[in-house]
Amino acid sequence: MTIDHFKLTSGFVRDALRGKSKTITQSFDPARLIHKVSTDSRSVGHGDLFVALKGDAFDGHDFITQAVNKGVVGVICEKYPSDAKQEGIDIFLVENSLESFRLLARHWREVVDPTVVAVAGSVGKTTTKDMLAAILSAKFKNLIWTKGSQNGFVGLPMTLMDIKADTEAAVIEVGIDAPGAMIQHIDVVRPEISLVTAISEEHLEWLKDLETIASEENLILEETAKAGGTSIINLDDPWIKPLMHSIKAHGKVGFTLGGVAGPHTVAGKLQGNTLKVEGLGRESFSIKCPLPGEHNARNLLGAITAALVLGVTPDEIDEGLAGFVSSGGRSQMESLASGGKVLCDFYNANPASMRAAFDVAKNFRANKGALWLCLGDMKELGAAEEALHRGLAQDIKDLGANVRVLLFGERMKWLGSELRRIAPAIFVKDFDKIESLAADLRAGFKADDFALIKGSRSMKMEKVWEVLKAK
């Protein structure tokens, strides 16, 4: 291969695409340096490679001319517009731009070859990824990680193309929404260490049931161990725990919150907001949990386990977590100037994360104040969506007295109906407009109250917090 392995060049792109591209300019320059790769014509700049992707609401091919005018030196596309200049542009014509983008990212990850840690799971993977990235930043000075939740077919190659020649480690979040997605992601990411946070109902429109979800999510643990890496196994999850025995490769380490430590198991005990950690033959140490709730403590323990496998010391773990910043709308505890506390957990929702948020709310509310549950629809739950929404009613009933439930969305009407049936004493109100829900909360919220705001991303429940904090 006649390319510089540590510089991204047009020759590198050509070779990475494995003969699946056709260059259509006579002035093709294999030594031409590429500054960065972008799929967004609004952010491309001089010296970049633009990848024209087709989306549900846009087609990147419509913006090739705009990207060329901004100074890109290369374009990966399925068609090249006749009105765009060709001189000085290395053009890669391909059958599928997304597939080519992923091939490029896969090859770049292989050549630079940092230590790659993958975080997957039905819930908690973004929080776990962010905590692990914070922890590893104390040991690895050149570290990259998935920004936000860019964890799918486009997001994964975007993150991998952020790898630089001096990148030491990468923390990659891996998300799936259909059978077959995980094995394709594994082929691109190729992790040395993998962690699956938990198994619960997610994307049931395509993944159908928990058995299918577990089979798909756990593939990354099985394939990582098979390839000689290390799989971090949540021993508290009944869908993941069996892999501690079924995976025959030696590369596996378990973690458990409240269980027993051992030579291949890390155990944590949560006391208040302090997590005591022991196992792997190490002396025990304690870490302050940056986020509330047992589920977040377990996510932290999984991140710590991965870090210990990489040789991170307890002091480095503590130092790294000091810089942890949670992604917006995930287990953020907020206080109002006028009094009262709000758990902003509105980035996304499924039944498991709803119940975890209920537990946090129950533990943190003031006994004399009201507990407000501001809940939006849970999406992508398939044929089981009505039963799963109704199923939250018993959990709400168990929260005790002085609970007020404000519901937004067509699906949440099922929960409202069930609550009125099994717990008629609980105040429940349905809303068709989120602005109306926010106004009711703002009008009734008192200094000693506690509010939980949660719903699927598309429900835009953050608008409730924006109204309330302006009070």
C-alpha positions as CSV (number, residue, x, y, z in Angstrom):
1,M,0.0,0.0,0.0
2,T,1.7,3.2,-1.2
3,I,0.1,5.6,1.4
4,D,1.3,7.2,4.6
5,H,-0.5,5.2,7.3
6,F,-0.8,8.2,9.6
7,K,-2.1,10.7,7.2
8,L,-5.5,10.7,5.5
9,T,-4.9,11.0,1.8
10,S,-6.9,10.4,-1.4
11,G,-4.8,7.3,-1.9
12,F,-5.9,6.0,1.5
13,V,-9.5,6.6,0.6
14,R,-9.1,4.8,-2.7
15,D,-7.5,1.8,-1.1
16,A,-10.0,1.7,1.8
17,L,-12.9,1.4,-0.7
18,R,-11.4,-1.8,-2.0
19,G,-12.0,-1.2,-5.6
20,K,-15.7,-0.3,-5.0
21,S,-15.2,3.3,-6.2
22,K,-14.4,4.8,-9.6
23,T,-12.4,8.0,-9.8
24,I,-13.6,10.2,-12.6
25,T,-11.0,13.0,-12.7
26,Q,-7.8,12.8,-14.7
27,S,-6.0,14.9,-12.0
28,F,-6.5,12.4,-9.2
29,D,-3.7,12.8,-6.7
30,P,-3.2,9.9,-4.3
31,A,-0.9,12.0,-2.1
32,R,-3.5,14.8,-1.7
33,L,-3.9,15.4,2.0
34,I,-7.4,15.4,3.5
35,H,-8.0,17.6,6.6
36,K,-11.2,15.9,7.8
37,V,-14.2,14.0,6.6
38,S,-17.7,15.5,6.8
39,T,-21.2,14.5,5.9
40,D,-22.6,18.0,6.5
41,S,-22.1,20.6,3.7
42,R,-22.8,23.3,6.2
43,S,-19.6,22.5,8.2
44,V,-17.2,21.4,5.5
45,G,-14.1,23.5,4.9
46,H,-11.0,23.9,2.7
47,G,-9.2,20.6,2.4
48,D,-12.0,18.3,3.6
49,L,-13.6,15.2,2.1
50,F,-17.3,15.4,1.7
51,V,-19.5,12.3,1.9
52,A,-22.9,12.7,0.2
53,L,-25.4,10.6,2.2
54,K,-29.0,10.1,1.5
55,G,-31.3,10.6,4.5
56,D,-35.1,10.4,5.1
57,A,-35.5,14.2,4.7
58,F,-32.5,15.2,2.6
59,D,-30.0,14.0,0.0
60,G,-26.4,15.1,0.4
61,H,-25.9,14.9,-3.3
62,D,-28.0,18.1,-3.6
63,F,-25.2,19.9,-1.7
64,I,-22.1,18.7,-3.5
65,T,-21.7,21.9,-5.5
66,Q,-22.0,23.9,-2.3
67,A,-19.3,21.7,-0.6
68,V,-17.0,22.0,-3.6
69,N,-17.4,25.8,-3.6
70,K,-16.3,25.8,0.1
71,G,-13.0,24.2,-0.9
72,V,-13.3,20.4,-0.4
73,V,-10.6,18.4,-2.1
74,G,-12.6,15.1,-2.4
75,V,-16.2,13.8,-2.7
76,I,-17.6,10.4,-2.1
77,C,-20.9,10.2,-3.9
78,E,-23.2,8.0,-6.0
79,K,-23.6,10.7,-8.7
80,Y,-21.6,13.9,-9.3
81,P,-23.4,17.0,-10.5
82,S,-22.5,18.4,-13.9
83,D,-22.4,21.9,-12.7
84,A,-19.7,21.2,-10.0
85,K,-16.1,21.8,-10.9
86,Q,-13.9,18.7,-11.2
87,E,-10.4,20.2,-11.4
88,G,-8.5,19.7,-8.1
89,I,-11.3,17.5,-6.7
90,D,-10.7,13.8,-6.2
91,I,-14.1,12.3,-6.9
92,F,-15.0,8.8,-5.7
93,L,-18.1,7.4,-7.5
94,V,-19.6,4.5,-5.5
95,E,-22.8,2.4,-5.5
96,N,-23.6,3.2,-1.9
97,S,-22.2,6.3,-0.1
98,L,-23.0,5.1,3.4
99,E,-21.4,1.7,2.9
100,S,-18.3,3.4,1.5
101,F,-18.2,5.8,4.4
102,R,-18.2,2.8,6.8
103,L,-15.5,1.0,4.8
104,L,-13.3,4.1,5.1
105,A,-13.9,4.4,8.8
106,R,-13.2,0.7,9.4
107,H,-9.9,0.9,7.5
108,W,-8.8,4.1,9.3
109,R,-9.6,2.5,12.7
110,E,-7.5,-0.5,11.7
111,V,-4.5,1.5,10.5
112,V,-4.2,3.9,13.4
113,D,-5.3,1.2,15.8
114,P,-5.9,2.9,19.2
115,T,-7.4,0.9,22.1
116,V,-11.1,0.8,21.3
117,V,-13.7,0.3,24.1
118,A,-17.3,-0.2,22.9
119,V,-20.4,0.5,25.1
120,A,-23.7,-1.0,24.1
121,G,-27.0,-1.9,25.8
122,S,-30.7,-1.0,25.9
123,V,-30.4,1.7,28.5
124,G,-27.7,3.7,30.1
125,K,-25.1,3.4,27.4
126,T,-24.6,7.2,26.8
127,T,-24.2,7.9,30.5
128,T,-21.8,4.9,30.9
129,K,-19.8,6.0,27.8
130,D,-19.5,9.6,29.2
131,M,-18.4,8.3,32.6
132,L,-15.9,5.9,31.1
133,A,-14.5,8.7,28.8
134,A,-14.1,11.0,31.8
135,I,-12.3,8.3,33.7
136,L,-10.0,7.3,30.9
137,S,-9.1,10.9,30.2
138,A,-6.9,10.8,33.3
139,K,-4.7,8.0,31.8
140,F,-5.0,8.7,28.1
141,K,-4.1,12.2,27.1
142,N,-5.2,11.7,23.5
143,L,-8.7,10.2,23.8
144,I,-11.8,10.4,21.6
145,W,-15.3,9.3,22.4
146,T,-18.8,9.3,20.8
147,K,-20.4,12.8,21.1
148,G,-24.0,12.7,22.3
149,S,-25.7,9.5,21.0
150,Q,-24.1,9.3,17.5
151,N,-24.1,5.5,17.8
152,G,-25.7,4.2,14.6
153,F,-24.8,3.5,10.9
154,V,-23.8,7.1,10.3
155,G,-22.6,8.1,13.8
156,L,-20.1,5.3,14.3
157,P,-18.0,6.1,11.2
158,M,-18.2,9.8,12.1
159,T,-16.6,9.1,15.5
160,L,-14.0,6.7,14.1
161,M,-12.9,9.3,11.5
162,D,-12.1,11.6,14.5
163,I,-9.3,9.3,15.3
164,K,-5.9,11.0,14.9
165,A,-2.4,9.5,14.4
166,D,-1.7,10.1,18.1
167,T,-5.1,8.9,19.5
168,E,-4.4,6.4,22.3
169,A,-7.9,5.2,23.0
170,A,-11.5,5.6,21.8
171,V,-14.7,5.0,23.7
172,I,-17.4,4.2,21.1
173,E,-21.1,4.0,21.9
174,V,-22.9,1.3,19.8
175,G,-26.7,1.4,19.3
176,I,-29.0,-1.0,17.4
177,D,-32.6,-0.8,16.4
178,A,-33.0,-3.9,14.3
179,P,-31.7,-7.5,13.9
180,G,-28.4,-7.6,12.0
181,A,-27.3,-4.1,13.0
182,M,-24.9,-5.2,15.7
183,I,-22.8,-7.6,13.7
184,Q,-22.4,-4.9,11.1
185,H,-21.3,-2.4,13.7
186,I,-18.9,-4.8,15.3
187,D,-17.2,-5.2,11.9
188,V,-16.6,-1.5,11.7
189,V,-15.7,-0.7,15.4
190,R,-13.7,-3.9,16.2
191,P,-13.4,-3.3,19.9
192,E,-10.8,-4.7,22.2
193,I,-13.1,-4.2,25.2
194,S,-16.9,-4.3,25.2
195,L,-19.5,-3.6,27.8
196,V,-23.3,-4.1,27.6
197,T,-25.0,-2.0,30.2
198,A,-28.4,-3.8,30.5
199,I,-31.1,-5.5,28.5
200,S,-34.7,-4.1,28.4
201,E,-37.5,-3.2,26.0
202,E,-36.2,-1.1,23.1
203,H,-37.1,-0.6,19.5
204,L,-39.6,-3.4,19.7
205,E,-41.1,-2.5,16.3
206,W,-38.1,-4.3,14.8
207,L,-36.4,-6.2,17.7
208,K,-39.8,-7.8,18.7
209,D,-39.0,-9.2,22.2
210,L,-36.4,-9.3,25.0
211,E,-34.9,-12.5,23.8
212,T,-34.1,-11.0,20.4
213,I,-32.8,-7.8,22.1
214,A,-30.5,-9.9,24.3
215,S,-29.3,-12.0,21.4
216,E,-28.4,-8.9,19.4
217,E,-26.9,-6.8,22.1
218,N,-24.8,-9.6,23.6
219,L,-23.2,-10.3,20.2
220,I,-20.7,-7.6,20.9
221,L,-19.6,-9.4,24.1
222,E,-19.3,-12.8,22.4
223,E,-17.5,-11.4,19.3
224,T,-15.1,-9.3,21.4
225,A,-14.0,-12.3,23.5
226,K,-13.8,-14.5,20.5
227,A,-11.4,-12.0,18.9
228,G,-9.1,-12.1,21.9
229,G,-10.5,-9.0,23.7
230,T,-12.2,-8.6,27.0
231,S,-15.9,-8.6,27.6
232,I,-17.3,-6.7,30.7
233,I,-20.4,-8.7,31.8
234,N,-23.2,-7.2,34.0
235,L,-23.8,-10.0,36.5
236,D,-26.9,-8.3,37.8
237,D,-28.8,-8.6,34.5
238,P,-30.4,-12.0,34.0
239,W,-30.1,-11.6,30.2
240,I,-26.4,-10.9,30.3
241,K,-25.1,-12.9,33.3
242,P,-25.2,-16.3,31.5
243,L,-22.4,-15.1,29.2
244,M,-20.0,-15.4,32.1
245,H,-20.3,-19.1,31.6
246,S,-21.3,-19.5,28.0
247,I,-18.4,-17.5,26.6
248,K,-15.5,-20.0,26.5
249,A,-12.7,-17.5,25.8
250,H,-10.7,-16.2,28.8
251,G,-11.3,-12.5,28.2
252,K,-14.3,-11.8,30.4
253,V,-14.7,-9.8,33.6
254,G,-17.9,-9.5,35.6
255,F,-19.3,-6.7,37.7
256,T,-22.1,-6.6,40.2
257,L,-23.6,-4.1,42.5
258,G,-24.2,-5.7,45.9
259,G,-22.7,-9.0,44.9
260,V,-19.4,-10.7,45.8
261,A,-16.0,-9.7,44.5
262,G,-13.6,-12.2,43.1
263,P,-10.4,-12.7,40.9
264,H,-12.6,-12.1,37.8
265,T,-15.4,-10.0,39.3
266,V,-15.6,-6.4,40.4
267,A,-18.2,-5.8,43.1
268,G,-19.6,-2.5,44.3
269,K,-21.6,-1.4,47.4
270,L,-23.5,1.8,47.3
271,Q,-23.8,3.8,50.5
272,G,-25.5,7.1,50.0
273,N,-23.7,8.6,47.0
274,T,-20.4,6.7,47.6
275,L,-19.6,3.5,45.7
276,K,-17.1,1.1,47.4
277,V,-15.3,-1.0,44.8
278,E,-13.3,-4.2,45.2
279,G,-12.3,-7.2,43.2
280,L,-9.7,-8.4,40.7
281,G,-7.3,-9.0,43.5
282,R,-7.1,-5.2,44.2
283,E,-7.5,-3.3,47.5
284,S,-10.9,-1.8,47.8
285,F,-11.4,1.9,47.1
286,S,-14.3,4.4,47.2
287,I,-15.7,6.7,44.5
288,K,-18.3,9.4,44.7
289,C,-21.1,8.8,42.2
290,P,-21.7,11.8,40.0
291,L,-25.3,10.9,39.2
292,P,-28.1,9.8,41.5
293,G,-29.7,6.4,41.6
294,E,-28.8,2.7,41.8
295,H,-28.9,2.3,38.0
296,N,-26.4,5.1,37.6
297,A,-24.2,3.5,40.3
298,R,-24.3,0.3,38.3
299,N,-23.4,2.1,35.1
300,L,-20.5,3.7,36.9
301,L,-19.3,0.3,38.2
302,G,-19.3,-1.1,34.7
303,A,-17.2,1.9,33.5
304,I,-14.8,1.4,36.4
305,T,-14.5,-2.3,35.6
306,A,-13.5,-1.5,32.0
307,A,-11.1,1.1,33.3
308,L,-9.5,-1.3,35.7
309,V,-9.0,-3.8,32.9
310,L,-7.0,-1.0,31.1
311,G,-4.8,-0.4,34.1
312,V,-6.4,2.8,35.3
313,T,-5.6,3.4,39.0
314,P,-8.2,4.4,41.7
315,D,-6.6,7.8,41.9
316,E,-6.9,8.2,38.1
317,I,-10.5,7.1,38.3
318,D,-11.2,9.8,40.9
319,E,-9.3,12.4,38.9
320,G,-11.1,11.6,35.7
321,L,-14.6,11.6,37.2
322,A,-14.0,15.1,38.5
323,G,-14.3,16.3,35.0
324,F,-17.4,14.3,34.1
325,V,-20.3,16.2,32.6
326,S,-23.5,14.3,31.9
327,S,-25.0,14.6,28.4
328,G,-28.0,16.9,28.5
329,G,-31.3,15.6,29.9
330,R,-29.9,12.4,31.5
331,S,-30.3,12.1,35.3
332,Q,-29.7,15.8,35.8
333,M,-30.7,16.9,39.3
334,E,-31.7,20.6,39.2
335,S,-32.7,23.0,42.0
336,L,-35.0,26.0,41.5
337,A,-34.1,29.4,43.0
338,S,-37.5,29.4,44.6
339,G,-37.0,26.0,46.1
340,G,-37.9,22.5,44.9
341,K,-35.9,20.0,42.9
342,V,-36.3,18.6,39.4
343,L,-34.9,15.5,37.9
344,C,-34.4,16.3,34.2
345,D,-34.2,12.9,32.6
346,F,-36.0,13.8,29.4
347,Y,-33.5,12.7,26.7
348,N,-35.2,9.4,26.1
349,A,-37.5,6.8,27.8
350,N,-38.4,3.2,27.9
351,P,-40.0,1.1,30.6
352,A,-36.7,0.3,32.4
353,S,-35.5,3.8,32.4
354,M,-38.9,5.1,33.6
355,R,-38.8,2.7,36.6
356,A,-35.2,3.7,37.4
357,A,-36.2,7.4,37.3
358,F,-39.2,6.6,39.6
359,D,-36.8,5.1,42.1
360,V,-34.6,8.1,42.1
361,A,-37.6,10.4,42.5
362,K,-38.9,8.4,45.4
363,N,-35.5,8.5,47.2
364,F,-34.9,12.2,46.7
365,R,-38.3,13.8,47.2
366,A,-39.0,15.7,50.4
367,N,-41.6,13.9,52.5
368,K,-43.8,16.9,53.0
369,G,-43.7,18.0,49.3
370,A,-45.6,16.7,46.3
371,L,-44.0,14.4,43.8
372,W,-44.9,15.5,40.2
373,L,-44.4,13.0,37.4
374,C,-44.4,14.8,34.0
375,L,-44.3,11.9,31.5
376,G,-44.4,11.8,27.7
377,D,-45.0,8.9,25.4
378,M,-42.5,6.0,25.2
379,K,-41.9,5.4,21.5
380,E,-40.8,2.4,19.3
381,L,-42.3,-0.2,21.6
382,G,-44.2,-2.0,18.8
383,A,-47.2,-4.2,19.5
384,A,-46.6,-4.2,23.2
385,E,-46.7,-0.4,23.6
386,E,-50.1,-0.3,25.3
387,A,-49.3,-3.0,27.8
388,L,-45.9,-1.4,28.6
389,H,-47.4,2.0,29.2
390,R,-50.2,0.6,31.4
391,G,-47.6,-1.5,33.2
392,L,-46.1,1.6,34.8
393,A,-49.3,2.3,36.8
394,Q,-48.4,-0.1,39.6
395,D,-44.9,1.4,40.0
396,I,-46.5,4.9,40.3
397,K,-49.0,3.6,42.8
398,D,-46.1,2.2,44.9
399,L,-44.5,5.7,45.1
400,G,-46.7,6.6,48.1
401,A,-48.9,9.6,48.8
402,N,-49.0,13.0,47.4
403,V,-48.2,12.0,43.8
404,R,-49.4,14.2,40.9
405,V,-49.2,12.7,37.4
406,L,-49.2,14.9,34.3
407,L,-49.2,13.0,31.0
408,F,-48.5,14.1,27.5
409,G,-49.2,12.1,24.3
410,E,-51.6,9.6,22.9
411,R,-49.8,6.6,24.4
412,M,-49.6,8.1,27.9
413,K,-53.5,8.1,27.9
414,W,-53.2,4.3,28.4
415,L,-51.2,4.9,31.6
416,G,-53.7,7.5,32.7
417,S,-56.6,5.1,32.2
418,E,-54.8,2.4,34.1
419,L,-53.9,4.7,37.0
420,R,-57.5,5.9,37.4
421,R,-58.5,2.2,37.6
422,I,-56.0,0.9,40.1
423,A,-55.2,4.1,42.1
424,P,-58.2,6.5,41.9
425,A,-56.8,8.6,44.7
426,I,-53.8,9.7,42.6
427,F,-54.2,13.0,40.7
428,V,-53.9,12.3,37.0
429,K,-54.3,14.7,34.1
430,D,-53.8,14.1,30.4
431,F,-52.6,16.8,28.0
432,D,-52.6,17.1,24.2
433,K,-50.2,20.1,24.3
434,I,-46.9,20.1,26.1
435,E,-47.3,23.9,26.7
436,S,-50.5,23.2,28.7
437,L,-48.7,20.6,30.8
438,A,-45.8,22.9,31.5
439,A,-48.2,25.7,32.5
440,D,-50.1,23.4,35.0
441,L,-46.8,22.3,36.6
442,R,-45.5,25.8,36.9
443,A,-48.7,27.0,38.5
444,G,-48.9,24.2,41.0
445,F,-45.2,23.6,41.9
446,K,-44.2,24.5,45.4
447,A,-40.9,25.0,47.2
448,D,-40.9,21.6,48.9
449,D,-42.0,19.7,45.7
450,F,-40.0,17.3,43.5
451,A,-40.6,16.9,39.8
452,L,-39.5,14.2,37.3
453,I,-39.6,15.1,33.6
454,K,-39.3,12.2,31.3
455,G,-40.3,11.0,27.8
456,S,-39.0,9.7,24.5
457,R,-36.8,12.2,22.6
458,S,-39.4,13.1,20.0
459,M,-41.8,14.3,22.8
460,K,-39.5,17.2,23.5
461,M,-40.1,17.1,27.3
462,E,-37.2,19.5,27.8
463,K,-39.8,22.3,27.1
464,V,-41.4,21.5,30.4
465,W,-38.1,22.2,32.2
466,E,-37.6,25.4,30.2
467,V,-41.0,26.7,31.4
468,L,-40.5,25.6,35.0
469,K,-37.0,27.1,35.5
470,A,-38.3,30.4,34.3
471,K,-40.6,30.5,37.3
